[in-house]
Amino acid sequence: MMTAYVYVLDTLADWELGYVTSELNSARFFKKDAGIVSVKTVSYSREPIVSMGGLRILPDCTIDDLVASEENLLLLPGANTWNEARHEAIIKKAGEFLESGATVCAICGATAALANRGLLDTRAHTSNGPGYLEMVAPGYTGQSLYRNGPSVADGNLITAGATGALSWAKRIIERADVFQSSTLEAWYEYFRTGEPKHFFDLMRSLPTAAVN
């Protein structure tokens, strides 16, 4: 069974996770042969954290409980507290995930945390615009591999800027291989444009579609 570990930390940017966690957890648009995805929140301790939106989250597990295997995902959201020393353990674990073939997904401030530890130096990536990583991550030397766009996938690394949550989610869902390709495209276009046509395309793409 695939596990999607979601790292939670104080000031977590709530909106960056919504698209992907809701779909992986609900399985509402999964294809017939897709397995269950276990979505677990993880942190440096089991103490509750408070998101940027004021939501109180009690972590399901700690970093020591993470299993770095090819079928698993590690989601790292943006936050204003990534420069705190207590988050170094999850960045080390992210390196282990990348080496094992597991997928690491970082957005906004989390990309800076990866960049500062050299984890973006050999992989194509994006963040909050050209110059951002140089400004906030002194250890970053991956400028030649920076790609200016909402999200970028390079093997088992998926990165995005603060406004790239939907594109980031699409790439993660594609990597997890739980949607039919037509479902994923219709889902993405509906949330990107809001046009009803894409909603009906989405419904028609499902194995038990009720829309004619």
Secondary structure, DSSP 8 states (H G I E B T S, - for coil): -EEEEEE--TT--GGGTHHHHHHHHH-TT--TT---EEEEEEESSSS-EE-TT--EE--SEEGGG----TT-EEEE---TTTTSGGGHHHHHHHHHHHHHT-EEEEETHHHHHHHHTTTTTTS-B--SSTTHHHHH-TT---GGGB--SSEEEETTEEEE-TT-HHHHHHHHHHHHT-S-HHHHHHHHHHHHH--HHHHHHHHHHSTT----
